[in-house]
Amino acid sequence: MSAAADDGELIARIKEKALFAREETVRLTGIAKTGHYASAFSCAEILATLYYGDIMRLKPGEPQWKQRDRFLFGKGHAAIALYPFLADYGFFDKSVLDEYTRLGNPLGDHPDMRKVPGIDFSSGSLGHALSAGLGMALGGRLNKIDYNVFVLLGDGEQHEGQVWEAALSAAHHRTGNLIAIVDRNEYSLDGKVDDVIGIEPVLDKWQAFGWNTIDIDGHDVPQVLRALRDATAASDGGKPTVIVAHTVKGKGIPYMETQFGWHLGYLHPSDEKAALAHLRSNA
Amino acid sequence: MTTTEPELHPDSWHLLMLLDQAPGFAAISQALIELTDEGHPIAVTTADLKYSNGLVRFQEKHPERFLQFGISEQNMVSASAGLATTGLLPYTATFASFLALLCCEQIRTDVAYCNQPVRLIGHHAGISLGFYGTSHHATEDLAIMRSMANMTVIAPSDPAQFHAAIRATVNHPGPIYFRASRGRDPIIYEHGVDFQLGRAIAHGEGSDLMLIATGSSVHPTLAAAEQLREQGISVGVLDMHTVKPLDGDAVLAAARGAGRLMTVEEHNVLGGLGGAVAEVLTEEGVATKLHRHGIKDEYSLIGPPTHLYRHYELDAAGIAQVALRFLNA
C-alpha cells in the first residue's frame, strides 16, 4: 500500500494534529515550567500518524479494549506530545491536561499505565519498552487476538543493551506484529548521539538482527503514513519491522532546531507567543 | 571399547541431567502443569536454564505456553511484564542472582511498579550454587525484593510447600517473588501442607528458644531443634515461608513464649528474614534477645554446597551450635 492521492484529507488531518501536539507541548511545559520540547517536536508527525492516520485500531472512550493496537513510548520523556491525543480520544477528561505535573495529577514527564488511561505501558527507564512490547506481541499470539504493537524508541536509546536483546528475541520469536520506530533526531543529552556513542549504520544493525527495515523522513507525513501501512501489512509475515525515521530535534522552532540544549527547557511566558507563531508558520 | 554412554555419578553437583534428584523443581513444574490444565492462563519463561530449573517438564506438556528467552534475562523480565498486561500469568524463572540483581530495575519498574501479576522464580538462591562462586550466589535477594512496593516474597521450604504455595497464590493480583534452592530439597511435609500466604507454620513451642527459619533453612533448623531438645532445651521452630508480608503475630507470639529468638536464613543477615523480624520486635517494643543467623555480611568461600553449609553453620549441627552459643551468651 502507498499514500495515494485520495489521502489528501487524511494527511491534512495528521498535519493538523501534529501542530496540535506541538502547541500543547508548549502550553503544558509552561504549566510544568520545564519539559522536553525538542524530543516531543521530533516525533509529532509519527505520533499524529499513528493516532490519526487510521494506523492504530483504537476505540474512543475505551482505553482497555482488548483488541486494540498497543503503543509503547520507549522515549517516554516525550509523553507530553501524546497526552493531548489521549484526552482527544476521550480516554480522560481534557481538564486533566491543565494540571499537568501538578501534585497528584496523573500526567508526569514519563507516562504511567497505572495512572493514565490510554497508556499501554509505563516507561521512563530507557531500553525496557521494546521488551515489554515483545511480551505484548507474544501475548497476542497466545491469546489468539490479532493486534499490532508499536514501540517508539529514541536514537539515544539504541545505546541500551536491552534494546538489542529484545531485537534478537523478537526476530527469533517471529513477532511480525511488533513494529519499532526509531526517532532518529540525532541528539541525546550530552550532544550528538554519534559523538556520544556512535550507532551507525543503525539500519544495517536492525537488518542484521533479522528485522524488516524502512528508512524515512519522519516529518514527511506521506512517507510516515506509507511506512506504517507497509509495516502493518507485513505484520503477518513473521518478521518484525523497524522504521528508522530521520527527524529534527526541536522541529518547528528554529532556535530549538539548532541549539541542542532544548532537549529540556522552559520558555519564558513572553517567548511562548513567538514560539507558537513559529510552529504555525512551519506547519 | 564400550558402546554405552558413561553415566553421571549420582553424587555429582552437576546442574543438568539429574532432574529425578530435584523434587523441588519437579513440584514447581507439576503445579504449573496442573494450573494450565485447569484453565489458568499460565505462560512460563526462562533464560536458557530449562534443564537446571526442571521447567523442561512443563515445556513437554505445554510447549506453546513455554517461552524461551535465551541468555537475555532483563529482556525476559520486561517481556514477562508485557505478557502479564495481556491477561497471561507469567512464571519467570532464572538463577536468583540474575533475577534479583541483574534484573533488579526491570523488576522494580516494569513488574512491581506496574503491579503486574508476574511470578518470579529465583532458583539456586543463597549459596546453593556452591563453587560456582559469588556471581551465582544470591544472598541479597530477600532484602532487595522485600523493599519493592507491591511485591510479595515467598521462600517455600520443601517440594510440597512449593507446590501448595504456587497453587494457593495463583489468583493473587500482584507480583510474587518465589525463592527456590537447588531443587534437591529434603521432604518436610510428607503428607502435603496447607499454604496460607503470610501465615507461618509452627513446629512446636519453646520456652527457651524459638527458631524462625525460611526456605532452605527450615529443614536443617527442624533437625537442629531435635538435637537441642535431646539436650533438654525447650525449643520450637517457625517455618516463615512468607517473608513479605511477614507474619508479625507469629513473631510476637514466639517472642512472648520464649526467652530468645533466632532467625535462620541462607541470606545475608542484613535486610532479609532477620531484618524483617527485628523490625516487628522493635516496632512493638518487645525486648527479646534476637540472634540473626545467616551469612554475616560477607561473600562466600568456594566449595560444594553442603560443605559451605557446614562451614557457615547452616546445616543442622551448625545451627544447633549457633543456638547453644546464643543461649549461653
Interface residues (C-beta under 8 A of the other chain):
Chain A: K66 M113 R114 D120 F121 S122 G124 S125 H128 A129 S131 A132 G133 L134 G135 M136 A137 L138 G139 G140 L142 N143 I145 G161 Q162 E165 A166 L168 S169 H172 H173
Chain B: P41 A43 E64 R65 L67 F69 G70 S72 Q74 N75 M76 V77 S78 A79 S80 A81 G82 L83 A84 T85 T86 G87 L88 P90 E105 Q106 T109 D110 Y113 C114 N115
